[in-house]
């Protein structure tokens, strides 16, 4: 009983000691939870990491905030491919109304015997010199393939004492419309004008592979039948085929187009050959006996 009396006398001290110990332990646990990082263990159901969350727009750089969601569309001219050889012009097609020239239209899409041609693109055209003088001087262009061939042909002819001059090269459909309109005024009708000039959309000049050639020593014969008697024409007749150059409208051609000794076209590349495939096929054929050319 003595120890119980002794314990009773010391009870306040024991209670104070226990209370102090509990407070110290609680404070220690609290401090540990604050300064020790907690590790979150993945759920056992998760088999793959979650996709990253996009950062807040306020954290993106200025250029990223304003960047478009899709790539901008480039202008068509920046990726424009080479024009496909085509027998279809960019103007409406129609048959010749003149029944007397029916034999001159072996293809339904021809017009007054002229075949349709698409217009070349500016990216393929290069300068090949000038024609005329003063205010009438103009720069002539050809397709880059034809330009290289003409330069070689001209240099070779020059070495033999023959001067080949370019009179007219590429011609746009818009320019052809003006030229043909003037011919209609002079000749009185489309049919009569077509004997001297192709309707717009039907000129070989649209392709950039056709050109009118003159003799540099006889400019007075340019675009005239007199050109047939020049050294330039004789040289072309003898050597033109070596360069893929052919006379577009020889005498009595099946297209019924007037003989033009100055008008030549280049077919020395697969691209050019495709453009003139129909015309080249017709070249070996002649107009019916007794028929007159335009």
Secondary structure as the mmCIF struct_conf table of DSSP 4:
data_model
#
loop_
_struct_conf.conf_type_id
_struct_conf.id
_struct_conf.beg_label_comp_id
_struct_conf.beg_label_asym_id
_struct_conf.beg_label_seq_id
_struct_conf.end_label_comp_id
_struct_conf.end_label_asym_id
_struct_conf.end_label_seq_id
HELX_RH_AL_P HELX_RH_AL_P1 UNK A 2 UNK A 35
BEND BEND1 UNK A 36 UNK A 36
HELX_LH_PP_P HELX_LH_PP_P1 UNK A 37 UNK A 39
HELX_LH_PP_P HELX_LH_PP_P2 UNK A 41 UNK A 43
TURN_TY1_P TURN_TY1_P1 UNK A 44 UNK A 45
BEND BEND2 UNK A 48 UNK A 48
HELX_LH_PP_P HELX_LH_PP_P3 UNK A 49 UNK A 56
HELX_RH_3T_P HELX_RH_3T_P1 UNK A 57 UNK A 59
BEND BEND3 UNK A 60 UNK A 60
HELX_RH_AL_P HELX_RH_AL_P2 UNK A 62 UNK A 66
BEND BEND4 UNK A 67 UNK A 67
BEND BEND5 UNK A 69 UNK A 70
HELX_LH_PP_P HELX_LH_PP_P4 UNK A 71 UNK A 75
HELX_RH_3T_P HELX_RH_3T_P2 UNK A 76 UNK A 78
BEND BEND6 UNK A 79 UNK A 79
HELX_LH_PP_P HELX_LH_PP_P5 UNK A 80 UNK A 85
BEND BEND7 UNK A 87 UNK A 87
BEND BEND8 UNK A 90 UNK A 91
BEND BEND9 UNK A 97 UNK A 97
HELX_RH_3T_P HELX_RH_3T_P3 UNK A 99 UNK A 104
BEND BEND10 UNK A 107 UNK A 107
TURN_TY1_P TURN_TY1_P2 UNK A 108 UNK A 109
STRN STRN1 UNK A 111 UNK A 111
TURN_TY1_P TURN_TY1_P3 UNK A 112 UNK A 113
STRN STRN2 UNK A 114 UNK A 114
HELX_LH_PP_P HELX_LH_PP_P6 UNK A 115 UNK A 116
HELX_LH_PP_P HELX_LH_PP_P7 UNK A 118 UNK A 120
HELX_RH_3T_P HELX_RH_3T_P4 UNK A 122 UNK A 124
STRN STRN3 UNK A 125 UNK A 131
BEND BEND11 UNK A 132 UNK A 132
HELX_RH_3T_P HELX_RH_3T_P5 UNK A 134 UNK A 136
STRN STRN4 UNK A 138 UNK A 143
HELX_RH_AL_P HELX_RH_AL_P3 UNK A 144 UNK A 159
TURN_TY1_P TURN_TY1_P4 UNK A 160 UNK A 161
STRN STRN5 UNK A 164 UNK A 168
HELX_RH_AL_P HELX_RH_AL_P4 UNK A 173 UNK A 187
BEND BEND12 UNK A 188 UNK A 189
HELX_RH_AL_P HELX_RH_AL_P5 UNK A 190 UNK A 194
TURN_TY1_P TURN_TY1_P5 UNK A 195 UNK A 196
BEND BEND13 UNK A 197 UNK A 197
HELX_LH_PP_P HELX_LH_PP_P8 UNK A 198 UNK A 199
TURN_TY1_P TURN_TY1_P6 UNK A 200 UNK A 201
HELX_RH_3T_P HELX_RH_3T_P6 UNK A 204 UNK A 207
TURN_TY1_P TURN_TY1_P7 UNK A 208 UNK A 208
BEND BEND14 UNK A 209 UNK A 209
STRN STRN6 UNK A 210 UNK A 215
TURN_TY1_P TURN_TY1_P8 UNK A 216 UNK A 217
HELX_RH_3T_P HELX_RH_3T_P7 UNK A 219 UNK A 221
TURN_TY1_P TURN_TY1_P9 UNK A 222 UNK A 223
BEND BEND15 UNK A 224 UNK A 224
HELX_RH_3T_P HELX_RH_3T_P8 UNK A 225 UNK A 229
BEND BEND16 UNK A 230 UNK A 230
HELX_RH_AL_P HELX_RH_AL_P6 UNK A 231 UNK A 239
HELX_RH_3T_P HELX_RH_3T_P9 UNK A 240 UNK A 243
TURN_TY1_P TURN_TY1_P10 UNK A 244 UNK A 244
STRN STRN7 UNK A 245 UNK A 247
BEND BEND17 UNK A 248 UNK A 249
TURN_TY1_P TURN_TY1_P11 UNK A 251 UNK A 252
STRN STRN8 UNK A 253 UNK A 253
TURN_TY1_P TURN_TY1_P12 UNK A 254 UNK A 255
HELX_LH_PP_P HELX_LH_PP_P9 UNK A 257 UNK A 259
TURN_TY1_P TURN_TY1_P13 UNK A 261 UNK A 262
STRN STRN9 UNK A 263 UNK A 266
BEND BEND18 UNK A 269 UNK A 269
HELX_RH_AL_P HELX_RH_AL_P7 UNK A 270 UNK A 275
TURN_TY1_P TURN_TY1_P14 UNK A 276 UNK A 276
HELX_RH_AL_P HELX_RH_AL_P8 UNK A 277 UNK A 283
TURN_TY1_P TURN_TY1_P15 UNK A 284 UNK A 284
STRN STRN10 UNK A 286 UNK A 286
HELX_LH_PP_P HELX_LH_PP_P10 UNK A 287 UNK A 288
TURN_TY1_P TURN_TY1_P16 UNK A 289 UNK A 290
HELX_LH_PP_P HELX_LH_PP_P11 UNK A 291 UNK A 293
#
